[in-house]
């Protein structure tokens, strides 16, 4: 039975009425989740927290809802300061009329903006609340954006692109860099709690829609993975990779503001949900893309995040993180279906069951492979690596190690910056190839595929990367890409904003000085990118 603390009927009616927002608002749209209702009115969005109480989220009193509104504002201003504006009260005046107030320390509420806008001192005085005014609830006020600019809506209409994924990865990496380190959360204990809760909640939905045997498979596989990974998870916690993260980083919580990806709606109600490994934070978005059969985009996001963060140590834990995220989403979808009309439940329940299947499949090992793409500048190694990577190994595809990107990271500059000539001295180049070899070994040991992308013009460079595969006990497939010199010159001359600093003169020098390796498979890559990719993938059997 609803109480004064939990009955939000009047507040919802008020927020649903266009007249509540003044002139210029003709209609109010609503977006609902299990924890909140968002009212879209004019240029603003007003988020009301539902008076609900779950094991992990308690909004059952006005005081808790106020605290969580304030927390949401503070947490989300880190990534979206222009989106999150203020917290406002909804009050009932002495005459029984509802209106907006502002956050104050008393049970009455005053809106300073509305007072400042009054034409005369008397009008301002008349707008003050009477002592009998009472706060009914609280809302977070946000600047409204077009729903079409949500990544999830863009996904539905096929508007997500590779450049958007790269910029999203950059935004996430920057967000993680600035996040507070927490040694008191996460680690093996944190993931064990996730698995325990997943198993418990999934079991509560056994048979509707989850098969009991599938639940057992998920629990068995995830616990086995946790046993193996516990030392790594603890080491990451101790070394600062558990931070105050977003916690709910999926396609519906990223939007475009001014053409740039912005993270919003971060978790404010649970420290356990938000004080997590940065890779577990990233895993939600990767899982979302994977589930939507968008692995090429997931791979772009994944590799750009690695380029920005150099956090290759988290890769071994990624399958478990992805699986946990899929299992969480599975039981959330089951709960969502339970709130829908019977005739609308079928597709949602089917999606929930498919997510549990994903959670199991993501934990299945796949033999790691090393693919080496060598050749002169302009042969399209990096373009081909991006085409191959989603098809190689476990989700979200292979790690791409590109010599041009690594060289710039060693010099402390971003990808578009041009390096001085001394950055290409023999000593620096040796460091670049040593970095490729060492990182390849680390990623292969984590069970993940690698694509090494560099010219590989010297025999010792080729021998070094071949030794990595031998030492790891994995198959190495080494390809030498080639095309007519005039075509290479034309491609290099047309580049803009690329990580490579190669010029036409550099290509001519390479052609004169580098002899193709006789022991590598030679693949012609002239013509269109699509034709070249088809030939390379046929060579690799992909």
matplotlib code that plots the C-alpha trace (Angstrom):
import matplotlib.pyplot as plt

x = [0.0, 1.3, 2.2, 2.9, 6.6, 5.9, 2.7, 4.0, 0.7, 0.2, 3.8, 3.7, 0.5, 2.1, 5.2, 3.1, 1.1, 2.6, 1.1, 3.5, 6.4, 5.0, 4.6, 6.3, 5.7, 2.9, 3.5, 5.4, 7.0, 7.9, 10.7, 10.5, 12.8, 12.5, 14.1, 13.0, 10.7, 12.1, 9.7, 10.8, 9.4, 10.6, 14.4, 14.6, 14.4, 13.1, 14.1, 12.0, 13.3, 10.6, 9.7, 11.1, 13.3, 15.4, 18.3, 20.7, 18.8, 16.6, 14.6, 11.7, 11.8, 11.9, 15.1, 16.8, 15.4, 16.8, 20.2, 20.3, 19.3, 22.2, 24.5, 23.4, 24.1, 27.6, 28.6, 27.4, 28.9, 32.3, 31.5, 28.5, 28.8, 26.7, 24.0, 23.3, 21.9, 20.4, 18.1, 14.6, 11.8, 8.2, 6.1, 2.4, 1.4, -1.1, -3.9, -3.0, -1.4, 1.8, 4.7, 8.5, 10.8, 14.5, 16.9, 16.9, 17.6, 14.0, 10.7, 9.8, 11.3, 12.1, 13.2, 15.9, 15.6, 11.9, 12.3, 15.0, 12.7, 9.8, 9.0, 8.5, 9.5, 5.9, 5.6, 8.8, 7.5, 4.2, 6.0, 7.6, 6.3, 4.1, 5.2, 2.7, 4.2, 5.5, 8.1, 6.6, 9.6, 12.8, 13.8, 17.2, 16.9, 18.9, 19.4, 17.4, 19.0, 17.3, 16.4, 17.7, 21.2, 21.3, 23.7, 21.0, 18.7, 21.6, 22.2, 18.6, 18.9, 22.4, 24.0, 26.9, 30.2, 33.8, 34.8, 32.1, 33.4, 36.9, 35.8, 33.7, 36.7, 38.7, 36.0, 35.8, 39.6, 39.8, 37.0, 38.8, 42.1, 40.5, 38.5, 39.3, 41.2, 39.5, 41.4, 38.5, 36.2, 36.4, 39.0, 38.1, 35.6, 33.7, 33.3, 32.4, 29.5, 28.4, 28.4, 26.6, 23.9, 23.6, 23.2, 20.6, 18.5, 18.7, 17.6, 14.6, 13.6, 14.3, 11.9, 10.6, 12.6, 15.9, 16.6, 17.8, 20.7, 21.9, 21.9, 24.0, 26.4, 26.8, 27.5, 30.0, 31.9, 32.0, 33.2, 35.9, 37.0, 37.0, 39.2, 41.8, 41.6, 41.4, 45.2, 45.0, 41.8, 43.4, 46.6, 44.6, 42.8, 46.0, 47.6, 44.9, 42.7, 39.6, 38.2, 35.0, 33.6, 30.4, 28.9, 26.1, 28.0, 25.8, 24.4, 21.5, 23.7, 25.9, 24.6, 25.9, 26.2, 27.7, 28.6, 30.8, 30.0, 29.0, 28.7, 25.7, 23.4, 26.2, 25.4, 24.9, 23.0, 25.6, 29.3, 29.6, 28.2, 30.4, 33.7, 34.8, 37.7, 37.9, 37.8, 34.6, 33.1, 34.2, 32.9, 29.2, 29.4, 31.5, 28.9, 26.1, 27.7, 28.5, 25.0, 23.7, 26.0, 28.1, 31.5, 33.4, 32.3, 33.1, 36.6, 37.2, 36.1, 38.3, 41.4, 41.2, 40.7, 43.8, 45.7, 44.6, 45.1, 47.8, 46.0, 46.8, 46.9, 43.1, 42.6, 42.8, 39.8, 37.7, 35.8, 34.6, 33.7, 31.7, 30.0, 29.0, 27.6, 25.6, 24.1, 23.2, 21.4, 19.7, 17.9, 17.2, 15.4, 13.4, 12.3, 11.4, 9.2, 7.4, 6.2, 4.9, 1.5, 1.4, 1.2, 4.5, 6.6, 7.7, 10.5, 11.9, 11.9, 13.6, 16.3, 16.8, 17.3, 19.7, 21.8, 22.2, 23.4, 25.9, 27.1, 28.0, 29.5, 31.7, 33.5, 34.4, 38.1, 39.4, 42.9, 44.8, 46.5, 49.1, 48.7, 51.6, 51.0, 54.2, 54.9, 55.9, 54.0, 50.8, 50.0, 47.0, 48.2, 46.2, 43.0, 43.3, 44.1, 40.8, 38.9, 40.5, 40.5, 36.7, 37.0, 39.9, 39.6, 37.2, 35.1, 35.5, 38.2, 41.9, 44.2, 45.9, 49.4, 50.4, 54.0, 53.0, 50.7, 53.2, 56.0, 53.9, 52.9, 56.6, 57.1, 54.1, 52.1, 48.7, 48.1, 47.7, 50.9, 53.9, 57.1, 60.6, 63.1, 65.0, 61.9, 62.8, 66.4, 67.4, 67.4, 63.8, 62.7, 64.2, 62.2, 59.0, 59.5, 60.5, 57.2, 55.2, 56.8, 56.4, 52.8, 52.0, 53.3, 51.2, 48.0, 48.6, 49.2, 45.8, 44.2, 43.5, 44.4, 46.9, 47.6, 51.0, 51.1, 54.5, 56.7, 58.9, 61.6, 64.6, 65.2, 65.8, 62.4, 60.7, 62.7, 61.7, 57.9, 58.2, 59.9, 57.0, 54.6, 57.0, 57.5, 53.7, 53.0, 50.6, 50.3, 51.8, 50.6, 53.0, 51.8, 53.8, 51.5, 52.5, 51.2, 52.7, 54.9, 52.9, 49.8, 51.6, 52.8, 49.2, 47.8, 50.4, 50.0, 46.3, 46.5, 45.2, 45.1, 46.7, 49.1, 51.7, 54.2, 55.4, 55.7, 56.1, 59.9, 59.8, 57.9, 60.5, 63.3, 61.6, 61.1, 64.8, 66.1, 63.8, 63.7, 60.5, 61.0, 61.0, 59.5, 56.4, 53.2, 53.0, 49.6, 48.8, 46.7, 46.2, 42.8, 39.9, 40.1, 37.3, 39.2, 42.4, 40.5, 38.9, 42.2, 43.9, 41.0, 40.9, 44.6, 43.9, 40.9, 38.5]
y = [0.0, 3.4, 5.8, 9.6, 8.7, 6.4, 7.8, 9.8, 10.0, 13.7, 14.5, 12.3, 14.1, 17.5, 16.6, 15.1, 18.4, 20.9, 23.7, 22.9, 24.2, 27.6, 29.1, 27.4, 23.8, 22.2, 18.6, 16.4, 13.1, 10.4, 7.8, 5.1, 2.7, 0.5, 3.2, 6.5, 8.5, 11.2, 14.0, 15.7, 19.3, 22.0, 22.4, 20.5, 17.0, 16.3, 13.0, 11.7, 8.8, 6.2, 5.4, 1.9, -0.3, -3.1, -5.0, -2.8, 0.5, 2.2, 5.3, 4.6, 7.9, 11.5, 12.0, 9.1, 10.5, 13.9, 12.5, 10.4, 13.4, 15.4, 12.5, 12.0, 15.7, 15.5, 12.2, 13.1, 16.6, 14.9, 13.8, 15.9, 19.3, 21.1, 18.5, 18.3, 21.6, 21.4, 19.6, 21.0, 20.3, 19.8, 21.4, 21.7, 25.2, 26.1, 26.1, 22.6, 23.6, 21.9, 23.9, 23.7, 24.9, 24.6, 22.6, 24.2, 23.0, 23.5, 21.8, 24.9, 25.6, 28.7, 28.9, 31.7, 31.8, 32.4, 35.1, 36.9, 36.9, 38.6, 42.1, 43.8, 43.3, 42.6, 39.8, 38.3, 38.5, 37.0, 34.0, 33.0, 29.8, 30.0, 28.2, 25.5, 24.6, 21.1, 19.4, 16.3, 15.1, 16.0, 16.0, 16.3, 18.9, 18.3, 20.1, 18.2, 16.6, 15.0, 11.3, 10.6, 11.5, 8.6, 6.0, 3.3, 5.2, 5.7, 2.0, 1.3, 3.3, 2.2, 5.6, 4.5, 4.8, 4.0, 7.6, 7.9, 4.7, 6.1, 9.3, 7.4, 5.3, 8.5, 10.0, 6.8, 6.6, 10.2, 9.7, 6.7, 8.6, 11.3, 8.9, 8.5, 5.3, 3.0, 0.2, -0.7, -2.0, -4.3, -7.0, -10.7, -10.0, -7.5, -9.9, -12.8, -10.7, -10.0, -13.7, -14.7, -12.1, -13.1, -16.8, -16.0, -13.7, -15.9, -18.8, -16.8, -16.6, -20.3, -21.5, -18.1, -17.5, -19.1, -22.8, -24.3, -26.1, -22.8, -21.1, -23.9, -23.7, -19.9, -20.3, -23.1, -21.4, -18.0, -19.4, -21.4, -18.3, -16.3, -18.9, -18.5, -14.7, -13.9, -13.1, -10.7, -9.0, -8.4, -7.1, -4.7, -3.5, -2.9, -1.2, 1.4, 0.0, 0.0, 3.5, 5.5, 4.6, 5.2, 1.8, 1.7, 2.4, 1.1, 2.5, 4.2, 6.2, 7.9, 10.7, 13.3, 16.8, 19.3, 16.3, 14.7, 11.6, 12.4, 9.9, 10.4, 8.7, 7.2, 5.1, 7.2, 4.8, 2.0, 2.2, -1.5, -0.9, 2.2, 1.4, -1.1, -2.2, 0.2, -2.8, -4.0, -0.5, -0.6, -4.2, -3.1, -1.1, -3.8, -6.4, -4.2, -3.9, -7.6, -8.6, -6.3, -8.1, -5.0, -6.6, -4.5, -1.3, -3.0, -3.9, -0.3, 1.0, -1.7, -1.0, 2.8, 2.5, 0.4, 2.9, 5.7, 3.8, 1.2, -1.0, -4.4, -6.0, -6.1, -8.1, -11.5, -10.5, -9.2, -12.5, -12.8, -9.1, -9.4, -12.5, -10.9, -7.9, -10.1, -12.1, -8.8, -7.6, -10.9, -10.8, -7.1, -7.8, -10.6, -8.2, -5.6, -8.2, -8.9, -5.2, -5.3, -6.3, -10.0, -9.5, -7.5, -9.8, -12.3, -10.4, -9.1, -12.6, -14.0, -11.3, -12.1, -15.8, -14.8, -12.7, -15.7, -17.7, -14.9, -14.9, -18.6, -18.3, -15.4, -17.6, -20.3, -20.1, -19.7, -20.5, -17.2, -16.4, -14.0, -12.3, -10.2, -7.7, -6.4, -4.3, -0.9, 2.2, 2.6, -1.1, -0.5, -2.6, -0.6, -0.6, -4.3, -4.9, -3.2, -5.4, -8.6, -7.9, -8.5, -11.9, -13.1, -14.8, -14.1, -11.1, -8.3, -9.5, -9.2, -6.5, -4.4, -3.3, -0.6, 0.6, 4.2, 4.5, 2.9, 5.2, 8.2, 6.9, 6.4, 10.1, 11.2, 12.7, 11.9, 10.1, 13.1, 14.8, 14.6, 13.4, 14.9, 12.9, 11.8, 9.8, 7.4, 6.8, 3.2, 3.1, 4.4, 2.0, -0.9, 0.2, 0.3, -3.3, -4.5, -3.0, -4.8, -8.1, -7.7, -6.6, -9.3, -11.9, -10.5, -10.4, -13.9, -15.2, -13.7, -15.9, -13.1, -12.7, -10.1, -8.4, -6.8, -4.0, -2.6, -2.4, -5.3, -4.3, -5.9, -9.6, -9.1, -7.4, -10.3, -12.9, -11.1, -11.3, -14.9, -15.8, -14.4, -16.9, -19.8, -19.0, -18.6, -21.9, -20.3, -20.2, -17.1, -16.2, -13.7, -11.8, -9.5, -7.0, -5.5, -3.2, -1.2, 1.7, 4.3, 3.1, 3.3, 6.8, 7.9, 6.4, 8.0, 11.4, 11.3, 10.6, 13.1, 12.8, 9.4, 8.0, 7.3, 10.1, 8.4, 10.5, 9.7, 10.1, 7.6, 5.1, 5.5, 4.9, 1.8, 0.4, 0.9, -0.5, -3.3, -6.8, -8.7, -11.7, -15.0, -17.0, -14.8, -15.2, -12.4, -11.0, -8.4, -5.5, -3.3, -2.0, -1.2, -1.7, -4.2, -6.3, -6.2, -7.2, -10.1, -11.4, -11.1, -12.8, -15.6, -16.1, -16.3, -18.5, -16.0]
z = [0.0, -0.9, 1.9, 1.9, 1.3, -1.7, -3.3, -6.3, -8.2, -7.8, -8.6, -11.8, -12.9, -12.3, -14.2, -17.1, -17.5, -20.0, -18.0, -15.2, -17.2, -18.3, -21.8, -24.7, -23.6, -25.7, -24.7, -22.3, -23.3, -20.9, -20.8, -18.1, -16.5, -13.4, -11.3, -12.8, -15.0, -17.2, -18.4, -21.6, -21.6, -23.9, -23.7, -20.4, -19.0, -15.5, -13.9, -11.0, -9.1, -8.5, -4.9, -5.1, -3.0, -4.4, -2.8, -4.7, -5.0, -2.4, -3.3, -0.9, 1.1, 0.1, 2.0, 0.0, -3.3, -2.5, -1.6, -4.7, -6.9, -5.4, -5.9, -9.5, -10.2, -8.7, -10.3, -13.8, -13.9, -14.3, -17.8, -18.8, -17.0, -19.6, -19.5, -15.7, -14.5, -11.0, -8.5, -8.1, -5.6, -6.4, -3.6, -2.7, -1.5, 1.1, -1.5, -2.6, -5.9, -7.0, -8.4, -8.8, -6.0, -5.6, -3.3, 0.1, 3.7, 4.8, 4.0, 2.0, -1.4, -3.3, -6.9, -7.1, -10.9, -10.9, -8.2, -10.2, -13.3, -11.5, -12.8, -9.5, -5.8, -4.9, -7.5, -6.1, -2.6, -3.6, -5.1, -1.8, -0.3, 2.7, 5.8, 5.1, 1.7, 1.6, -0.5, -2.2, -4.2, -6.0, -9.7, -11.5, -14.2, -17.3, -20.6, -23.1, -26.2, -29.2, -28.5, -32.0, -30.7, -28.2, -29.4, -29.0, -31.3, -33.7, -33.6, -34.5, -37.7, -38.6, -37.8, -35.5, -37.4, -36.9, -36.2, -33.5, -31.9, -31.8, -30.2, -27.7, -26.7, -26.3, -24.0, -21.9, -21.6, -20.5, -18.0, -16.5, -16.3, -14.2, -12.0, -8.3, -7.4, -4.9, -3.3, -1.0, -3.8, -6.8, -7.2, -7.0, -4.1, -6.3, -9.2, -7.0, -5.7, -9.2, -10.1, -6.8, -7.5, -11.1, -10.2, -7.5, -9.7, -12.8, -10.7, -9.5, -13.2, -13.9, -16.6, -17.4, -19.6, -18.5, -18.9, -15.5, -17.3, -18.9, -15.5, -14.2, -17.1, -16.6, -12.9, -13.4, -16.2, -14.5, -11.1, -12.9, -14.7, -11.4, -9.8, -12.5, -12.7, -9.0, -8.6, -11.7, -10.4, -7.0, -8.6, -10.7, -7.6, -5.8, -8.8, -9.2, -11.9, -9.7, -9.9, -9.4, -12.9, -14.8, -13.8, -16.4, -19.6, -22.5, -25.7, -24.1, -21.8, -24.4, -26.6, -29.0, -27.7, -30.2, -32.3, -29.6, -27.6, -24.0, -21.1, -18.9, -16.4, -14.4, -11.3, -8.2, -5.9, -5.3, -4.6, -5.5, -8.9, -9.7, -7.8, -10.3, -12.6, -15.6, -17.9, -16.3, -16.9, -20.6, -20.9, -20.6, -23.9, -25.6, -24.6, -25.8, -29.2, -29.4, -28.5, -31.2, -33.7, -34.1, -33.4, -36.0, -34.1, -30.7, -32.1, -33.1, -29.7, -27.9, -29.9, -29.6, -25.9, -25.7, -27.8, -25.4, -22.1, -22.9, -20.4, -22.0, -18.6, -18.4, -21.5, -19.7, -17.5, -20.4, -21.2, -17.6, -17.5, -20.7, -19.5, -16.2, -18.0, -20.4, -17.4, -15.6, -18.7, -19.1, -15.7, -16.1, -19.3, -17.6, -14.9, -17.6, -19.4, -16.2, -16.1, -19.7, -21.0, -21.8, -25.5, -25.5, -23.4, -26.1, -27.8, -24.5, -22.9, -26.1, -25.8, -22.1, -23.0, -25.8, -23.4, -21.1, -24.1, -24.7, -21.1, -21.5, -25.0, -24.0, -21.5, -24.1, -24.9, -28.5, -29.6, -29.9, -33.2, -34.3, -37.7, -38.9, -41.7, -43.3, -46.4, -47.6, -46.5, -48.5, -48.8, -46.5, -43.6, -41.0, -43.0, -43.6, -39.9, -39.0, -41.4, -40.1, -36.4, -35.7, -37.3, -35.3, -31.9, -29.1, -28.6, -29.5, -31.9, -32.1, -30.6, -33.3, -32.5, -35.0, -35.1, -36.0, -33.0, -30.6, -31.8, -31.0, -27.6, -26.8, -27.8, -25.7, -28.6, -30.0, -33.3, -35.7, -34.5, -36.8, -35.2, -35.8, -37.9, -34.8, -33.7, -36.6, -35.5, -35.3, -31.5, -31.3, -34.0, -32.1, -29.1, -31.1, -32.4, -28.9, -27.6, -30.3, -29.4, -25.7, -25.9, -28.4, -26.0, -23.1, -25.2, -26.6, -23.0, -22.1, -24.7, -27.2, -30.9, -32.1, -35.4, -35.6, -38.2, -39.2, -42.3, -41.0, -43.5, -41.6, -41.1, -37.3, -36.9, -38.6, -36.5, -33.3, -34.0, -35.3, -32.0, -30.0, -31.7, -31.1, -27.5, -27.0, -28.8, -31.2, -34.9, -36.7, -40.1, -41.7, -44.8, -47.0, -48.7, -52.0, -54.8, -57.7, -56.5, -58.3, -56.4, -53.1, -53.8, -54.7, -51.5, -49.2, -50.9, -50.2, -46.5, -43.9, -40.1, -40.2, -37.6, -40.3, -41.1, -44.3, -47.3, -51.0, -50.6, -47.7, -49.9, -52.7, -50.3, -48.9, -52.4, -53.1, -49.9, -48.7, -50.1, -49.6, -47.2, -49.2, -46.3, -45.8, -47.9, -50.5, -51.2, -53.8, -52.4, -55.4, -56.3, -53.9, -50.1, -50.5, -53.0, -51.0, -47.8, -49.6, -50.9, -47.5, -45.7, -48.2, -47.6, -43.8, -44.3, -42.6]

ax = plt.figure().add_subplot(projection="3d")
ax.plot(x, y, z, "-o")
ax.set_aspect("equal")
plt.show()
